Protein backbone atom coordinates (compact mmCIF):
# COMPACT_ATOMS: atom_id res chain seq x y z
CA UNK A 1 0.00 0.00 0.00
CA UNK A 2 1.28 3.51 -0.85
CA UNK A 3 2.33 5.37 2.26
CA UNK A 4 0.34 8.35 3.52
CA UNK A 5 0.59 10.53 6.61
CA UNK A 6 -2.02 10.24 9.35
CA UNK A 7 -2.88 12.29 12.43
CA UNK A 8 -0.13 10.34 14.23
CA UNK A 9 2.42 12.27 12.14
CA UNK A 10 1.18 15.66 13.37
CA UNK A 11 3.20 17.49 15.99
CA UNK A 12 1.72 20.06 18.38
CA UNK A 13 -1.38 21.53 16.71
CA UNK A 14 -2.49 23.94 19.46
CA UNK A 15 -3.51 27.23 17.89
CA UNK A 16 -3.04 25.93 14.36
CA UNK A 17 -5.83 25.98 11.79
CA UNK A 18 -6.83 22.51 10.55
CA UNK A 19 -8.77 22.38 7.28
CA UNK A 20 -10.70 19.09 7.42
CA UNK A 21 -12.53 17.78 4.32
CA UNK A 22 -15.50 15.77 5.55
CA UNK A 23 -18.61 14.26 3.95
CA UNK A 24 -21.69 16.14 5.13
CA UNK A 25 -23.84 15.30 2.11
CA UNK A 26 -26.60 14.01 4.40
CA UNK A 27 -30.08 12.83 3.41
CA UNK A 28 -32.55 15.44 4.70
CA UNK A 29 -36.24 15.49 5.57
CA UNK A 30 -38.15 18.45 7.01
CA UNK A 31 -34.96 20.38 7.67
CA UNK A 32 -32.99 17.74 9.54
CA UNK A 33 -30.80 14.76 8.60
CA UNK A 34 -32.41 11.31 8.44
CA UNK A 35 -29.00 9.57 8.64
CA UNK A 36 -25.89 10.99 10.35
CA UNK A 37 -23.55 8.02 9.70
CA UNK A 38 -21.18 10.23 7.71
CA UNK A 39 -20.84 12.73 10.57
CA UNK A 40 -20.25 9.89 13.04
CA UNK A 41 -17.51 8.53 10.74
CA UNK A 42 -15.55 11.82 10.90
CA UNK A 43 -16.25 12.50 14.58
CA UNK A 44 -12.99 10.86 15.86
CA UNK A 45 -10.86 13.05 13.55
CA UNK A 46 -12.69 16.30 14.33
CA UNK A 47 -12.69 15.80 18.10
CA UNK A 48 -9.08 14.55 18.21
CA UNK A 49 -7.90 17.76 16.49
CA UNK A 50 -10.16 20.03 18.56
CA UNK A 51 -9.13 18.36 21.82
CA UNK A 52 -5.47 18.89 20.85
CA UNK A 53 -6.17 22.64 20.62
CA UNK A 54 -6.46 23.12 16.86
CA UNK A 55 -8.99 25.50 15.34
CA UNK A 56 -10.93 23.07 13.14
CA UNK A 57 -12.54 24.26 9.88
CA UNK A 58 -14.89 21.73 8.31
CA UNK A 59 -15.01 21.78 4.52
CA UNK A 60 -17.75 19.88 2.68
CA UNK A 61 -20.18 19.85 -0.23
CA UNK A 62 -23.95 19.52 0.08
CA UNK A 63 -26.02 18.51 -2.94
CA UNK A 64 -25.26 19.69 -6.49
CA UNK A 65 -25.50 23.50 -6.67
CA UNK A 66 -23.36 23.52 -9.85
CA UNK A 67 -21.09 26.40 -8.91
CA UNK A 68 -23.80 28.81 -7.72
CA UNK A 69 -25.13 29.82 -4.30
CA UNK A 70 -28.38 28.07 -3.57
CA UNK A 71 -30.31 29.00 -0.42
CA UNK A 72 -31.48 25.44 0.33
CA UNK A 73 -28.05 23.86 -0.26
CA UNK A 74 -26.04 25.79 2.32
CA UNK A 75 -24.15 23.61 4.81
CA UNK A 76 -25.86 25.75 7.49
CA UNK A 77 -28.75 23.29 7.03
CA UNK A 78 -26.67 20.49 8.58
CA UNK A 79 -25.01 22.68 11.23
CA UNK A 80 -27.46 21.56 13.92
CA UNK A 81 -27.05 17.86 13.08
CA UNK A 82 -23.25 18.10 13.08
CA UNK A 83 -23.28 20.01 16.39
CA UNK A 84 -25.59 17.40 17.95
CA UNK A 85 -23.43 14.43 16.87
CA UNK A 86 -20.18 16.08 17.99
CA UNK A 87 -21.65 17.41 21.21
CA UNK A 88 -19.96 20.79 20.51
CA UNK A 89 -21.09 24.21 19.45
CA UNK A 90 -20.16 25.02 15.88
CA UNK A 91 -19.67 28.40 14.23
CA UNK A 92 -21.12 28.66 10.73
CA UNK A 93 -18.90 30.59 8.28
CA UNK A 94 -20.66 31.76 5.09
CA UNK A 95 -17.55 31.58 2.85
CA UNK A 96 -14.66 29.14 2.18
CA UNK A 97 -11.89 31.69 1.56
CA UNK A 98 -11.05 35.36 2.00
CA UNK A 99 -11.48 37.95 4.79
CA UNK A 100 -14.72 36.48 6.22
CA UNK A 101 -12.91 33.21 6.96
CA UNK A 102 -9.86 35.05 8.25
CA UNK A 103 -12.01 37.13 10.61
CA UNK A 104 -13.91 34.04 11.84
CA UNK A 105 -10.63 32.26 12.64
CA UNK A 106 -9.61 35.21 14.83
CA UNK A 107 -12.87 34.79 16.80
CA UNK A 108 -12.46 31.02 17.20
CA UNK A 109 -10.57 29.89 20.32
CA UNK A 110 -8.20 26.94 20.33
CA UNK A 111 -10.30 23.77 20.20
CA UNK A 112 -13.29 25.48 18.53
CA UNK A 113 -14.94 24.17 15.36
CA UNK A 114 -16.13 26.18 12.35
CA UNK A 115 -18.25 24.97 9.44
CA UNK A 116 -17.48 26.57 6.06
CA UNK A 117 -20.25 26.93 3.50
CA UNK A 118 -20.89 24.50 0.63
CA UNK A 119 -17.62 24.36 -1.33
CA UNK A 120 -19.59 23.57 -4.50
CA UNK A 121 -21.14 27.07 -4.46
CA UNK A 122 -17.93 28.10 -6.28
CA UNK A 123 -17.21 26.79 -9.81
CA UNK A 124 -13.51 26.53 -8.88
CA UNK A 125 -14.28 23.49 -6.71
CA UNK A 126 -15.35 21.02 -9.39
CA UNK A 127 -12.92 22.56 -11.90
CA UNK A 128 -10.09 21.95 -9.38
CA UNK A 129 -9.00 25.55 -10.04
CA UNK A 130 -5.53 26.10 -8.48
CA UNK A 131 -6.30 29.75 -7.65
CA UNK A 132 -9.52 28.79 -5.86
CA UNK A 133 -7.63 26.11 -3.89
CA UNK A 134 -4.92 28.66 -2.99
CA UNK A 135 -7.60 30.97 -1.60
CA UNK A 136 -8.90 28.24 0.70
CA UNK A 137 -5.41 27.11 1.71
CA UNK A 138 -4.32 30.65 2.61
CA UNK A 139 -6.23 30.56 5.92
CA UNK A 140 -5.04 27.12 7.11
CA UNK A 141 -1.87 25.51 8.47
CA UNK A 142 -2.55 21.95 7.37
CA UNK A 143 -5.12 19.84 5.51
CA UNK A 144 -6.83 16.60 6.58
CA UNK A 145 -8.95 14.52 4.19
CA UNK A 146 -11.51 12.39 6.00
CA UNK A 147 -13.95 11.97 3.10
CA UNK A 148 -13.14 8.74 1.24
CA UNK A 149 -16.61 8.91 -0.34
CA UNK A 150 -15.48 12.00 -2.31
CA UNK A 151 -11.95 10.70 -3.04
CA UNK A 152 -12.82 9.57 -6.58
CA UNK A 153 -13.31 13.21 -7.60
CA UNK A 154 -10.34 15.42 -8.50
CA UNK A 155 -11.85 18.58 -7.01
CA UNK A 156 -10.12 21.49 -5.27
CA UNK A 157 -11.24 20.36 -1.80
CA UNK A 158 -10.35 16.69 -2.34
CA UNK A 159 -7.21 16.88 -4.49
CA UNK A 160 -5.95 20.42 -5.07
CA UNK A 161 -5.55 21.36 -1.40
CA UNK A 162 -3.40 18.30 -0.69
CA UNK A 163 -0.66 19.81 -2.89
CA UNK A 164 -0.76 23.23 -1.19
CA UNK A 165 -0.70 22.32 2.51
CA UNK A 166 0.87 19.55 4.62
CA UNK A 167 -1.69 16.77 3.95
CA UNK A 168 -2.88 13.95 6.22
CA UNK A 169 -5.47 11.19 6.16
CA UNK A 170 -8.12 11.51 8.87
CA UNK A 171 -9.07 8.55 11.05
CA UNK A 172 -12.02 7.48 8.85
CA UNK A 173 -9.91 7.74 5.69
CA UNK A 174 -7.06 5.82 7.36
CA UNK A 175 -9.46 3.08 8.48
CA UNK A 176 -10.97 2.82 5.00
CA UNK A 177 -7.62 2.66 3.18
CA UNK A 178 -6.27 0.05 5.60
CA UNK A 179 -9.41 -2.10 5.18
CA UNK A 180 -9.34 -1.80 1.38
CA UNK A 181 -5.68 -2.76 1.28
CA UNK A 182 -6.47 -5.90 3.29
CA UNK A 183 -9.33 -6.72 0.91
CA UNK A 184 -7.73 -6.32 -2.53
CA UNK A 185 -4.39 -4.54 -2.24
CA UNK A 186 -2.56 -7.12 -0.19
CA UNK A 187 -5.15 -9.73 0.83
CA UNK A 188 -4.82 -13.10 2.50
CA UNK A 189 -5.77 -15.70 -0.10
CA UNK A 190 -8.02 -17.32 -1.22
CA UNK A 191 -10.17 -14.24 -1.92
CA UNK A 192 -13.89 -14.35 -2.78
CA UNK A 193 -15.86 -11.47 -4.27
CA UNK A 194 -19.66 -11.22 -4.22
CA UNK A 195 -20.92 -8.91 -6.96
CA UNK A 196 -24.66 -8.43 -7.23
CA UNK A 197 -27.08 -5.83 -8.49
CA UNK A 198 -29.44 -5.40 -11.39
CA UNK A 199 -27.23 -4.83 -14.39
CA UNK A 200 -23.93 -6.16 -15.72
CA UNK A 201 -23.48 -2.89 -17.64
CA UNK A 202 -22.96 -0.91 -14.41
CA UNK A 203 -20.37 -3.34 -13.07
CA UNK A 204 -18.41 -4.36 -16.18
CA UNK A 205 -15.17 -2.71 -15.08
CA UNK A 206 -15.55 -4.20 -11.58
CA UNK A 207 -15.97 -7.73 -12.96
CA UNK A 208 -13.08 -7.36 -15.40
CA UNK A 209 -10.76 -6.17 -12.62
CA UNK A 210 -11.85 -8.79 -10.09
CA UNK A 211 -11.39 -11.90 -12.25
CA UNK A 212 -7.65 -11.23 -12.23
CA UNK A 213 -7.54 -10.52 -8.49
CA UNK A 214 -9.75 -13.10 -6.76
CA UNK A 215 -10.04 -16.88 -6.71
CA UNK A 216 -13.85 -17.00 -6.43
CA UNK A 217 -16.29 -14.63 -8.13
CA UNK A 218 -19.88 -15.02 -6.91
CA UNK A 219 -22.38 -13.32 -9.22
CA UNK A 220 -25.89 -12.56 -7.98
CA UNK A 221 -28.84 -10.27 -8.58
CA UNK A 222 -30.15 -9.51 -12.06
CA UNK A 223 -26.55 -9.69 -13.31
CA UNK A 224 -26.52 -13.44 -12.75
CA UNK A 225 -29.38 -13.81 -15.26
CA UNK A 226 -27.25 -12.27 -18.02
CA UNK A 227 -24.44 -14.72 -17.23
CA UNK A 228 -26.90 -17.64 -17.14
CA UNK A 229 -28.32 -16.55 -20.53
CA UNK A 230 -24.74 -16.44 -21.85
CA UNK A 231 -24.42 -20.09 -20.80
CA UNK A 232 -27.52 -20.95 -22.82
CA UNK A 233 -30.02 -20.96 -19.95
CA UNK A 234 -33.54 -19.73 -20.80
CA UNK A 235 -34.22 -17.15 -18.07
CA UNK A 236 -37.88 -16.53 -19.01
CA UNK A 237 -38.97 -12.95 -18.38
CA UNK A 238 -36.23 -12.29 -15.82
CA UNK A 239 -34.34 -8.99 -15.84
CA UNK A 240 -31.55 -9.74 -18.30
CA UNK A 241 -29.24 -7.80 -20.62
CA UNK A 242 -29.32 -10.20 -23.57
CA UNK A 243 -27.17 -7.82 -25.63
CA UNK A 244 -24.31 -8.37 -23.15
CA UNK A 245 -24.13 -12.17 -23.27
CA UNK A 246 -20.99 -12.04 -25.44
CA UNK A 247 -19.38 -9.73 -22.85
CA UNK A 248 -20.41 -12.11 -20.05
CA UNK A 249 -18.80 -15.01 -21.95
CA UNK A 250 -15.60 -12.97 -22.42
CA UNK A 251 -15.47 -12.29 -18.66
CA UNK A 252 -15.93 -16.01 -17.92
CA UNK A 253 -13.15 -16.88 -20.38
CA UNK A 254 -10.86 -14.33 -18.75
CA UNK A 255 -11.69 -15.84 -15.35
CA UNK A 256 -10.82 -19.34 -16.62
CA UNK A 257 -7.41 -18.15 -17.81
CA UNK A 258 -6.77 -16.36 -14.50
CA UNK A 259 -7.71 -19.39 -12.37
CA UNK A 260 -10.80 -17.67 -10.98
CA UNK A 261 -13.94 -19.78 -10.45
CA UNK A 262 -17.17 -17.97 -11.42
CA UNK A 263 -20.11 -19.15 -9.29
CA UNK A 264 -23.57 -18.91 -10.83
CA UNK A 265 -26.75 -20.25 -9.17
CA UNK A 266 -28.01 -23.68 -10.21
CA UNK A 267 -31.27 -23.45 -8.29
CA UNK A 268 -33.32 -20.26 -8.22
CA UNK A 269 -36.45 -18.76 -6.68
CA UNK A 270 -38.95 -17.71 -9.36
CA UNK A 271 -42.37 -16.09 -9.59
CA UNK A 272 -44.71 -14.86 -12.33
CA UNK A 273 -44.97 -11.42 -10.74
CA UNK A 274 -42.62 -9.30 -8.64
CA UNK A 275 -44.49 -8.84 -5.37
CA UNK A 276 -44.10 -9.86 -1.75
CA UNK A 277 -44.84 -13.59 -1.24
CA UNK A 278 -46.63 -14.07 -4.59
CA UNK A 279 -48.83 -17.19 -5.04
CA UNK A 280 -46.75 -18.29 -8.06
CA UNK A 281 -43.56 -18.49 -5.93
CA UNK A 282 -41.47 -21.63 -6.39
CA UNK A 283 -37.88 -22.90 -6.31
CA UNK A 284 -36.51 -24.76 -9.32
CA UNK A 285 -33.37 -25.73 -11.23
CA UNK A 286 -32.12 -22.92 -13.52
CA UNK A 287 -32.99 -25.08 -16.54
CA UNK A 288 -36.66 -25.28 -15.44
CA UNK A 289 -37.57 -21.58 -15.49
CA UNK A 290 -40.83 -21.18 -17.45
CA UNK A 291 -41.24 -18.53 -20.17
CA UNK A 292 -43.63 -16.49 -17.99
CA UNK A 293 -41.47 -16.65 -14.82
CA UNK A 294 -38.73 -14.37 -13.53
CA UNK A 295 -35.74 -15.25 -11.35
CA UNK A 296 -35.85 -13.14 -8.18
CA UNK A 297 -33.36 -14.86 -5.84
CA UNK A 298 -30.76 -17.59 -5.61
CA UNK A 299 -32.11 -20.93 -4.37
CA UNK A 300 -31.28 -22.68 -1.05
CA UNK A 301 -28.91 -25.30 -2.52
CA UNK A 302 -26.81 -22.70 -4.33
CA UNK A 303 -26.79 -20.52 -1.20
CA UNK A 304 -25.50 -23.44 0.87
CA UNK A 305 -22.81 -24.19 -1.74
CA UNK A 306 -21.71 -20.51 -1.65
CA UNK A 307 -21.50 -20.65 2.14
CA UNK A 308 -19.16 -23.64 1.73
CA UNK A 309 -17.01 -21.58 -0.68
CA UNK A 310 -16.69 -18.77 1.89
CA UNK A 311 -15.55 -21.30 4.50
CA UNK A 312 -12.51 -22.06 2.30
CA UNK A 313 -11.61 -18.36 1.86
CA UNK A 314 -9.61 -15.91 3.98
CA UNK A 315 -10.86 -12.65 2.43
CA UNK A 316 -14.24 -11.48 1.11
CA UNK A 317 -15.16 -8.33 -0.85
CA UNK A 318 -18.92 -7.76 -1.22
CA UNK A 319 -20.78 -5.31 -3.44
CA UNK A 320 -24.46 -5.81 -4.28
CA UNK A 321 -27.27 -8.13 -3.14
CA UNK A 322 -27.89 -11.66 -4.46
CA UNK A 323 -31.62 -11.19 -5.06
CA UNK A 324 -34.38 -8.56 -4.97
CA UNK A 325 -33.72 -8.25 -1.23
CA UNK A 326 -36.05 -5.29 -0.58
CA UNK A 327 -39.05 -7.58 -1.11
CA UNK A 328 -39.63 -10.74 0.96
CA UNK A 329 -38.95 -13.59 0.52
CA UNK A 330 -36.37 -12.59 -2.14
CA UNK A 331 -34.01 -11.47 0.63
CA UNK A 332 -33.40 -15.05 1.79
CA UNK A 333 -30.12 -15.81 -0.04
CA UNK A 334 -28.56 -12.41 0.70
CA UNK A 335 -29.43 -12.65 4.40
CA UNK A 336 -28.21 -16.26 4.70
CA UNK A 337 -24.87 -15.65 2.97
CA UNK A 338 -24.31 -12.36 4.84
CA UNK A 339 -24.86 -14.18 8.15
CA UNK A 340 -22.39 -16.89 7.13
CA UNK A 341 -19.80 -14.24 6.25
CA UNK A 342 -20.42 -12.44 9.55
CA UNK A 343 -20.04 -15.67 11.56
CA UNK A 344 -16.76 -16.52 9.79
CA UNK A 345 -15.53 -12.96 10.42
CA UNK A 346 -16.38 -13.20 14.11
CA UNK A 347 -14.53 -16.55 14.27
CA UNK A 348 -11.44 -14.80 12.94
CA UNK A 349 -11.20 -16.93 9.80
CA UNK A 350 -12.38 -14.30 7.29
CA UNK A 351 -11.59 -10.64 6.58
CA UNK A 352 -14.85 -9.22 5.17
CA UNK A 353 -15.10 -5.83 3.47
CA UNK A 354 -18.35 -4.60 1.94
CA UNK A 355 -19.48 -1.37 0.34
CA UNK A 356 -22.06 0.44 -1.78
CA UNK A 357 -25.50 1.78 -0.84
CA UNK A 358 -27.57 -1.35 -1.59
CA UNK A 359 -24.98 -3.54 0.12
CA UNK A 360 -25.01 -1.50 3.33
CA UNK A 361 -28.83 -1.62 3.32
CA UNK A 362 -28.80 -5.40 2.74
CA UNK A 363 -26.28 -6.04 5.54
CA UNK A 364 -28.27 -3.84 7.91
CA UNK A 365 -31.41 -5.74 6.89
CA UNK A 366 -29.59 -9.01 7.73
CA UNK A 367 -28.52 -7.48 11.05
CA UNK A 368 -24.81 -8.14 10.45
CA UNK A 369 -23.29 -4.84 9.24
CA UNK A 370 -21.44 -4.41 12.54
CA UNK A 371 -20.06 -7.95 12.36
CA UNK A 372 -18.18 -7.48 9.08
CA UNK A 373 -14.53 -6.40 9.30
CA UNK A 374 -15.34 -3.15 7.50
CA UNK A 375 -18.41 -1.71 5.78
CA UNK A 376 -17.79 1.29 3.54
CA UNK A 377 -20.56 3.85 3.16
CA UNK A 378 -18.90 5.25 0.02
CA UNK A 379 -20.79 4.54 -3.19
CA UNK A 380 -18.95 5.76 -6.31
CA UNK A 381 -15.53 5.78 -4.64
CA UNK A 382 -15.94 2.16 -3.45
CA UNK A 383 -16.99 1.04 -6.94
CA UNK A 384 -14.08 2.82 -8.61
CA UNK A 385 -11.73 1.21 -6.10
CA UNK A 386 -13.22 -2.20 -7.03
CA UNK A 387 -12.60 -1.31 -10.68
CA UNK A 388 -8.90 -0.93 -9.83
CA UNK A 389 -8.85 2.81 -10.55
CA UNK A 390 -6.57 5.25 -8.79
CA UNK A 391 -8.65 7.64 -6.68
CA UNK A 392 -7.35 11.23 -7.05
CA UNK A 393 -8.15 12.19 -3.44
CA UNK A 394 -6.18 9.20 -2.16
CA UNK A 395 -3.28 9.57 -4.61
CA UNK A 396 -2.85 13.20 -3.50
CA UNK A 397 -2.30 12.07 0.11
CA UNK A 398 0.49 9.60 -0.67
CA UNK A 399 4.00 10.59 0.32
C-alpha positions in Angstrom: 0.0 0.0 0.0 1.3 3.5 -0.9 2.3 5.4 2.3 0.3 8.3 3.5 0.6 10.5 6.6 -2.0 10.2 9.4 -2.9 12.3 12.4 -0.1 10.3 14.2 2.4 12.3 12.1 1.2 15.7 13.4 3.2 17.5 16.0 1.7 20.1 18.4 -1.4 21.5 16.7 -2.5 23.9 19.5 -3.5 27.2 17.9 -3.0 25.9 14.4 -5.8 26.0 11.8 -6.8 22.5 10.5 -8.8 22.4 7.3 -10.7 19.1 7.4 -12.5 17.8 4.3 -15.5 15.8 5.6 -18.6 14.3 3.9 -21.7 16.1 5.1 -23.8 15.3 2.1 -26.6 14.0 4.4 -30.1 12.8 3.4 -32.6 15.4 4.7 -36.2 15.5 5.6 -38.2 18.5 7.0 -35.0 20.4 7.7 -33.0 17.7 9.5 -30.8 14.8 8.6 -32.4 11.3 8.4 -29.0 9.6 8.6 -25.9 11.0 10.4 -23.6 8.0 9.7 -21.2 10.2 7.7 -20.8 12.7 10.6 -20.3 9.9 13.0 -17.5 8.5 10.7 -15.6 11.8 10.9 -16.2 12.5 14.6 -13.0 10.9 15.9 -10.9 13.0 13.5 -12.7 16.3 14.3 -12.7 15.8 18.1 -9.1 14.6 18.2 -7.9 17.8 16.5 -10.2 20.0 18.6 -9.1 18.4 21.8 -5.5 18.9 20.8 -6.2 22.6 20.6 -6.5 23.1 16.9 -9.0 25.5 15.3 -10.9 23.1 13.1 -12.5 24.3 9.9 -14.9 21.7 8.3 -15.0 21.8 4.5 -17.8 19.9 2.7 -20.2 19.9 -0.2 -23.9 19.5 0.1 -26.0 18.5 -2.9 -25.3 19.7 -6.5 -25.5 23.5 -6.7 -23.4 23.5 -9.9 -21.1 26.4 -8.9 -23.8 28.8 -7.7 -25.1 29.8 -4.3 -28.4 28.1 -3.6 -30.3 29.0 -0.4 -31.5 25.4 0.3 -28.1 23.9 -0.3 -26.0 25.8 2.3 -24.2 23.6 4.8 -25.9 25.7 7.5 -28.8 23.3 7.0 -26.7 20.5 8.6 -25.0 22.7 11.2 -27.5 21.6 13.9 -27.1 17.9 13.1 -23.3 18.1 13.1 -23.3 20.0 16.4 -25.6 17.4 18.0 -23.4 14.4 16.9 -20.2 16.1 18.0 -21.7 17.4 21.2 -20.0 20.8 20.5 -21.1 24.2 19.5 -20.2 25.0 15.9 -19.7 28.4 14.2 -21.1 28.7 10.7 -18.9 30.6 8.3 -20.7 31.8 5.1 -17.5 31.6 2.9 -14.7 29.1 2.2 -11.9 31.7 1.6 -11.1 35.4 2.0 -11.5 37.9 4.8 -14.7 36.5 6.2 -12.9 33.2 7.0 -9.9 35.0 8.3 -12.0 37.1 10.6 -13.9 34.0 11.8 -10.6 32.3 12.6 -9.6 35.2 14.8 -12.9 34.8 16.8 -12.5 31.0 17.2 -10.6 29.9 20.3 -8.2 26.9 20.3 -10.3 23.8 20.2 -13.3 25.5 18.5 -14.9 24.2 15.4 -16.1 26.2 12.4 -18.2 25.0 9.4 -17.5 26.6 6.1 -20.3 26.9 3.5 -20.9 24.5 0.6 -17.6 24.4 -1.3 -19.6 23.6 -4.5 -21.1 27.1 -4.5 -17.9 28.1 -6.3 -17.2 26.8 -9.8 -13.5 26.5 -8.9 -14.3 23.5 -6.7 -15.4 21.0 -9.4 -12.9 22.6 -11.9 -10.1 21.9 -9.4 -9.0 25.5 -10.0 -5.5 26.1 -8.5 -6.3 29.8 -7.6 -9.5 28.8 -5.9 -7.6 26.1 -3.9 -4.9 28.7 -3.0 -7.6 31.0 -1.6 -8.9 28.2 0.7 -5.4 27.1 1.7 -4.3 30.7 2.6 -6.2 30.6 5.9 -5.0 27.1 7.1 -1.9 25.5 8.5 -2.6 21.9 7.4 -5.1 19.8 5.5 -6.8 16.6 6.6 -8.9 14.5 4.2 -11.5 12.4 6.0 -14.0 12.0 3.1 -13.1 8.7 1.2 -16.6 8.9 -0.3 -15.5 12.0 -2.3 -12.0 10.7 -3.0 -12.8 9.6 -6.6 -13.3 13.2 -7.6 -10.3 15.4 -8.5 -11.8 18.6 -7.0 -10.1 21.5 -5.3 -11.2 20.4 -1.8 -10.3 16.7 -2.3 -7.2 16.9 -4.5 -5.9 20.4 -5.1 -5.6 21.4 -1.4 -3.4 18.3 -0.7 -0.7 19.8 -2.9 -0.8 23.2 -1.2 -0.7 22.3 2.5 0.9 19.5 4.6 -1.7 16.8 3.9 -2.9 14.0 6.2 -5.5 11.2 6.2 -8.1 11.5 8.9 -9.1 8.5 11.0 -12.0 7.5 8.9 -9.9 7.7 5.7 -7.1 5.8 7.4 -9.5 3.1 8.5 -11.0 2.8 5.0 -7.6 2.7 3.2 -6.3 0.1 5.6 -9.4 -2.1 5.2 -9.3 -1.8 1.4 -5.7 -2.8 1.3 -6.5 -5.9 3.3 -9.3 -6.7 0.9 -7.7 -6.3 -2.5 -4.4 -4.5 -2.2 -2.6 -7.1 -0.2 -5.2 -9.7 0.8 -4.8 -13.1 2.5 -5.8 -15.7 -0.1 -8.0 -17.3 -1.2 -10.2 -14.2 -1.9 -13.9 -14.4 -2.8 -15.9 -11.5 -4.3 -19.7 -11.2 -4.2 -20.9 -8.9 -7.0 -24.7 -8.4 -7.2 -27.1 -5.8 -8.5 -29.4 -5.4 -11.4 -27.2 -4.8 -14.4 -23.9 -6.2 -15.7 -23.5 -2.9 -17.6 -23.0 -0.9 -14.4 -20.4 -3.3 -13.1 -18.4 -4.4 -16.2 -15.2 -2.7 -15.1 -15.6 -4.2 -11.6 -16.0 -7.7 -13.0 -13.1 -7.4 -15.4 -10.8 -6.2 -12.6 -11.9 -8.8 -10.1 -11.4 -11.9 -12.3 -7.7 -11.2 -12.2 -7.5 -10.5 -8.5 -9.8 -13.1 -6.8 -10.0 -16.9 -6.7 -13.8 -17.0 -6.4 -16.3 -14.6 -8.1 -19.9 -15.0 -6.9 -22.4 -13.3 -9.2 -25.9 -12.6 -8.0 -28.8 -10.3 -8.6 -30.1 -9.5 -12.1 -26.6 -9.7 -13.3 -26.5 -13.4 -12.8 -29.4 -13.8 -15.3 -27.3 -12.3 -18.0 -24.4 -14.7 -17.2 -26.9 -17.6 -17.1 -28.3 -16.5 -20.5 -24.7 -16.4 -21.8 -24.4 -20.1 -20.8 -27.5 -20.9 -22.8 -30.0 -21.0 -20.0 -33.5 -19.7 -20.8 -34.2 -17.2 -18.1 -37.9 -16.5 -19.0 -39.0 -13.0 -18.4 -36.2 -12.3 -15.8 -34.3 -9.0 -15.8 -31.5 -9.7 -18.3 -29.2 -7.8 -20.6 -29.3 -10.2 -23.6 -27.2 -7.8 -25.6 -24.3 -8.4 -23.1 -24.1 -12.2 -23.3 -21.0 -12.0 -25.4 -19.4 -9.7 -22.8 -20.4 -12.1 -20.1 -18.8 -15.0 -21.9 -15.6 -13.0 -22.4 -15.5 -12.3 -18.7 -15.9 -16.0 -17.9 -13.1 -16.9 -20.4 -10.9 -14.3 -18.8 -11.7 -15.8 -15.4 -10.8 -19.3 -16.6 -7.4 -18.2 -17.8 -6.8 -16.4 -14.5 -7.7 -19.4 -12.4 -10.8 -17.7 -11.0 -13.9 -19.8 -10.4 -17.2 -18.0 -11.4 -20.1 -19.1 -9.3 -23.6 -18.9 -10.8 -26.7 -20.2 -9.2 -28.0 -23.7 -10.2 -31.3 -23.4 -8.3 -33.3 -20.3 -8.2 -36.5 -18.8 -6.7 -38.9 -17.7 -9.4 -42.4 -16.1 -9.6 -44.7 -14.9 -12.3 -45.0 -11.4 -10.7 -42.6 -9.3 -8.6 -44.5 -8.8 -5.4 -44.1 -9.9 -1.7 -44.8 -13.6 -1.2 -46.6 -14.1 -4.6 -48.8 -17.2 -5.0 -46.8 -18.3 -8.1 -43.6 -18.5 -5.9 -41.5 -21.6 -6.4 -37.9 -22.9 -6.3 -36.5 -24.8 -9.3 -33.4 -25.7 -11.2 -32.1 -22.9 -13.5 -33.0 -25.1 -16.5 -36.7 -25.3 -15.4 -37.6 -21.6 -15.5 -40.8 -21.2 -17.4 -41.2 -18.5 -20.2 -43.6 -16.5 -18.0 -41.5 -16.7 -14.8 -38.7 -14.4 -13.5 -35.7 -15.3 -11.4 -35.8 -13.1 -8.2 -33.4 -14.9 -5.8 -30.8 -17.6 -5.6 -32.1 -20.9 -4.4 -31.3 -22.7 -1.1 -28.9 -25.3 -2.5 -26.8 -22.7 -4.3 -26.8 -20.5 -1.2 -25.5 -23.4 0.9 -22.8 -24.2 -1.7 -21.7 -20.5 -1.7 -21.5 -20.7 2.1 -19.2 -23.6 1.7 -17.0 -21.6 -0.7 -16.7 -18.8 1.9 -15.6 -21.3 4.5 -12.5 -22.1 2.3 -11.6 -18.4 1.9 -9.6 -15.9 4.0 -10.9 -12.6 2.4 -14.2 -11.5 1.1 -15.2 -8.3 -0.8 -18.9 -7.8 -1.2 -20.8 -5.3 -3.4 -24.5 -5.8 -4.3 -27.3 -8.1 -3.1 -27.9 -11.7 -4.5 -31.6 -11.2 -5.1 -34.4 -8.6 -5.0 -33.7 -8.3 -1.2 -36.1 -5.3 -0.6 -39.1 -7.6 -1.1 -39.6 -10.7 1.0 -39.0 -13.6 0.5 -36.4 -12.6 -2.1 -34.0 -11.5 0.6 -33.4 -15.1 1.8 -30.1 -15.8 0.0 -28.6 -12.4 0.7 -29.4 -12.6 4.4 -28.2 -16.3 4.7 -24.9 -15.6 3.0 -24.3 -12.4 4.8 -24.9 -14.2 8.1 -22.4 -16.9 7.1 -19.8 -14.2 6.2 -20.4 -12.4 9.5 -20.0 -15.7 11.6 -16.8 -16.5 9.8 -15.5 -13.0 10.4 -16.4 -13.2 14.1 -14.5 -16.6 14.3 -11.4 -14.8 12.9 -11.2 -16.9 9.8 -12.4 -14.3 7.3 -11.6 -10.6 6.6 -14.9 -9.2 5.2 -15.1 -5.8 3.5 -18.4 -4.6 1.9 -19.5 -1.4 0.3 -22.1 0.4 -1.8 -25.5 1.8 -0.8 -27.6 -1.3 -1.6 -25.0 -3.5 0.1 -25.0 -1.5 3.3 -28.8 -1.6 3.3 -28.8 -5.4 2.7 -26.3 -6.0 5.5 -28.3 -3.8 7.9 -31.4 -5.7 6.9 -29.6 -9.0 7.7 -28.5 -7.5 11.0 -24.8 -8.1 10.4 -23.3 -4.8 9.2 -21.4 -4.4 12.5 -20.1 -8.0 12.4 -18.2 -7.5 9.1 -14.5 -6.4 9.3 -15.3 -3.2 7.5 -18.4 -1.7 5.8 -17.8 1.3 3.5 -20.6 3.8 3.2 -18.9 5.3 0.0 -20.8 4.5 -3.2 -18.9 5.8 -6.3 -15.5 5.8 -4.6 -15.9 2.2 -3.5 -17.0 1.0 -6.9 -14.1 2.8 -8.6 -11.7 1.2 -6.1 -13.2 -2.2 -7.0 -12.6 -1.3 -10.7 -8.9 -0.9 -9.8 -8.9 2.8 -10.6 -6.6 5.2 -8.8 -8.6 7.6 -6.7 -7.3 11.2 -7.0 -8.2 12.2 -3.4 -6.2 9.2 -2.2 -3.3 9.6 -4.6 -2.8 13.2 -3.5 -2.3 12.1 0.1 0.5 9.6 -0.7 4.0 10.6 0.3 
